């Protein structure tokens, strides 16, 4: 599946963290032009640094709403910014609408011709900061078919960060990864317990052994651990490490991106 999206093996997806969109508590009225300009600027820095793809998400819209409560204004703002990014770069882009707004992400991705969407909960359920979040897979696949979005791929978290999974604790993460694959996930994302925290290497290896779809790292990959983690995983989504001081709230640091991607290229070159 990854070969259909990216040129290189072990693809690295950089993050464009959109500033607050209309309707969110931190949005500043009249600032959409600045939101789009900042998104394009960071996307170009990521592309110049050598990443293989870019994921656009509304991370600054916290505190987040559950998927069924996400407003039209959020979808419109996310679409406007993602379109500007899509027009500015030559590498593929994907969409993530918080929180688990998978149907909204599909709509945006279709409008801007993005290649994938990220789903925080594809099957099963968990308790997020916003409350009870159910698996979106069943509705997402039907919606994808209904609007003819056949080319869009689903990158799906299992045991996503920032939440409690006690309600499904009688089933292992490996079993839940298998659930997601059986119910249509195109790739599995494994992350740490919070933004910037790396996943457990043993867990990544175990999940790889249980599924046939690609396994992607969803957080905490940096220059120090990338060799070890990418030796097992099929790719990575990198956000915090590409920012100044490793803080996701900071701007993208082009030098950090270039150093990281230089190391990744060395890894790819090894037999």
C-alpha positions in Angstrom: 0.0 0.0 0.0 2.8 2.5 0.9 4.3 2.0 -2.5 1.2 3.3 -4.1 1.6 6.5 -2.1 5.3 7.2 -1.8 8.4 6.8 -3.9 10.7 5.8 -1.1 10.7 2.8 1.3 10.2 3.6 5.0 8.4 6.9 4.1 8.5 9.7 6.6 5.3 11.9 6.9 5.8 15.4 8.3 3.1 17.2 10.2 1.5 20.6 9.4 -0.2 21.6 12.6 -2.8 24.2 11.6 -3.3 27.2 13.8 -6.8 27.4 15.3 -9.6 27.2 12.8 -13.0 29.0 12.9 -15.3 27.7 15.6 -12.5 26.6 18.0 -11.9 28.4 21.3 -8.5 29.8 20.2 -9.5 31.0 16.8 -8.8 34.7 16.2 -11.5 36.1 13.8 -10.2 37.1 10.5 -7.0 35.1 10.7 -7.7 32.3 8.1 -5.3 34.0 5.7 -2.6 33.8 8.3 -3.5 30.1 9.1 -3.2 29.2 5.4 0.1 31.1 5.0 1.7 29.5 8.0 0.6 26.1 6.8 2.1 26.6 3.4 5.3 27.9 4.8 5.8 24.9 7.1 4.8 22.5 4.3 7.5 23.9 2.1 10.1 23.6 4.8 9.2 20.0 5.3 9.3 19.3 1.6 12.7 21.0 1.2 13.9 18.9 4.2 13.2 15.7 2.3 10.0 14.2 3.9 8.0 11.9 1.7 4.5 13.2 2.6 2.7 15.8 4.7 -0.3 15.3 7.0 -2.5 18.3 7.7 -4.4 18.4 10.9 -6.3 20.8 13.2 -4.3 20.2 16.3 -4.8 23.7 17.7 -8.6 23.3 17.8 -8.5 21.9 21.4 -10.4 21.1 23.6 -11.7 18.7 20.9 -15.2 17.7 20.0 -16.3 14.1 19.4 -16.6 13.3 15.7 -20.4 13.7 15.6 -20.1 17.2 17.1 -17.5 18.6 14.7 -19.0 21.6 12.9 -19.2 22.6 9.2 -16.9 25.5 9.9 -14.1 23.1 11.0 -14.4 21.1 7.8 -14.4 24.3 5.7 -11.4 25.7 7.4 -9.5 22.5 7.2 -10.3 22.2 3.5 -9.2 25.7 2.8 -5.8 25.3 4.5 -5.2 21.8 3.1 -6.0 23.0 -0.5 -3.3 25.7 -0.1 -0.8 23.1 1.1 -1.7 20.7 -1.7 -1.2 23.5 -4.3 2.2 24.4 -2.8 3.9 21.1 -2.6 4.7 18.2 -4.9 4.6 15.4 -2.4 1.4 13.7 -1.3 -0.7 15.0 1.6 -3.1 13.4 4.0 -5.8 14.7 6.4 -6.5 14.2 10.1 -9.6 15.9 11.7 -9.6 15.9 15.5 -11.2 14.1 17.2 -11.6 11.0 15.2 -13.4 13.0 12.6 -12.9 10.3 10.0 -15.9 11.1 7.8 -15.0 14.8 7.9 -11.4 13.8 6.9 -12.7 11.8 4.0 -14.7 14.8 2.8 -11.7 17.1 3.0 -9.4 14.6 1.4 -11.8 14.1 -1.5 -12.1 17.9 -2.0 -8.4 18.5 -2.0 -7.3 15.2 -3.6 -5.4 14.1 -0.6 -4.2 10.5 -0.5 -5.0 9.2 3.0 -6.7 10.0 6.3 -5.7 9.1 9.8 -8.2 7.4 12.1 -7.6 7.5 15.8 -10.1 4.7 16.5 -11.1 2.4 13.5 -12.5 -0.5 15.5 -13.4 -1.0 19.2 -13.5 2.1 21.5 -11.6 4.2 24.1 -12.1 7.1 26.4 -10.6 10.4 25.2 -10.4 13.8 26.7 -13.7 14.5 24.8 -15.3 11.4 26.1 -16.3 8.0 24.6 -14.9 7.5 21.1 -16.2 4.6 19.0 -14.6 2.9 16.0 -15.3 4.8 12.8 -14.5 2.0 10.3 -18.0 0.9 9.4 -19.3 4.3 8.7 -16.1 5.5 7.0 -16.0 2.7 4.5 -19.6 3.2 3.6 -19.2 6.9 3.2 -16.0 6.4 1.2 -18.0 4.2 -1.2 -21.0 6.5 -1.3 -19.0 9.5 -2.5 -16.7 7.6 -4.8 -13.5 8.3 -2.8 -12.1 4.9 -3.8 -8.4 6.0 -3.8 -8.2 7.2 -0.2 -6.3 5.1 2.2 -6.9 4.7 5.9 -4.0 4.9 8.4 -5.5 3.7 11.6 -4.2 3.9 15.2 -4.4 1.1 17.6 -4.2 2.0 21.2 -4.0 5.7 20.3 -2.2 8.2 22.5 -4.0 10.6 24.9 -6.7 8.2 26.1 -7.7 5.4 28.3 -8.2 1.9 26.8 -9.3 0.1 29.9 -12.7 -0.7 28.4 -11.0 -3.0 25.9 -8.2 -4.1 28.2 -9.3 -7.7 28.0 -8.0 -7.8 24.5 -4.4 -7.3 23.6 -3.1 -4.5 21.3 -2.1 -7.1 18.8 -5.6 -8.5 18.7 -7.0 -5.0 18.2 -4.5 -4.4 15.4 -5.8 -7.6 13.8 -9.4 -6.3 14.2 -8.5 -3.1 12.4 -6.8 -5.0 9.5 -9.7 -7.4 9.1 -12.2 -4.4 9.0 -10.4 -2.5 6.3 -7.5 -0.5 7.7 -4.8 0.0 5.1 -2.0 0.5 7.6 -1.7 0.3 11.4 -0.3 3.2 13.5 1.5 2.5 16.8 2.3 5.4 19.0 3.5 6.2 22.5 1.3 7.3 25.4 1.4 11.0 24.5 2.6 13.4 21.8 6.4 13.1 21.5 6.6 9.7 23.4 8.0 6.9 21.3 6.2 3.5 21.0 7.6 0.4 22.6 9.8 -1.4 20.2 8.7 -4.8 21.4 5.1 -3.9 20.8 5.9 -2.6 17.3 7.6 -5.9 16.5 4.7 -8.0 17.9 2.1 -6.1 15.9 4.2 -6.5 12.8 4.1 -10.2 13.3 0.3 -10.2 13.6 -0.8 -8.2 10.7 0.0 -8.1 7.0 -0.6 -4.4 6.4 2.2 -1.8 7.0 2.9 -0.7 10.5 3.7 3.0 10.9 5.2 4.8 14.0 2.8 7.5 15.2 4.9 9.5 17.7 8.2 10.0 19.4 10.5 9.2 16.5 13.8 11.2 16.7 17.3 11.2 15.5 18.4 9.0 18.4 15.9 6.2 18.0 15.0 6.3 14.3 17.5 3.6 13.3 16.2 1.1 15.9 12.5 1.8 15.3 12.6 2.0 11.5 14.5 -1.3 11.4 11.1 -2.8 12.4 8.4 -0.4 11.3 7.5 0.4 7.7 7.4 4.2 8.1 6.8 7.0 10.5 4.7 10.1 11.1 7.0 12.8 12.7 5.6 16.0 14.3 7.3 17.2 17.5 10.9 16.3 16.5 10.7 18.5 13.4 9.7 21.5 15.6 12.1 24.0 17.3 13.2 22.5 20.6 11.1 19.4 19.8 7.9 21.2 20.9 4.9 20.6 18.7 3.7 24.2 19.4 6.8 25.6 17.8 7.5 26.3 14.1 9.0 23.6 11.9 12.8 23.8 12.1 14.3 23.1 8.6 17.7 22.1 10.0 16.1 19.4 12.3 14.2 18.0 9.3 17.3 17.8 7.1 19.4 16.1 9.8 16.7 13.6 10.5 16.1 12.8 6.8 19.8 12.5 6.2 19.9 9.7 8.8 16.8 8.1 7.2 18.4 8.1 3.8 21.4 6.3 5.3 19.1 3.7 6.7 17.4 3.2 3.4 20.8 2.7 1.7 21.8 -0.2 3.9 21.2 -3.7 2.4 
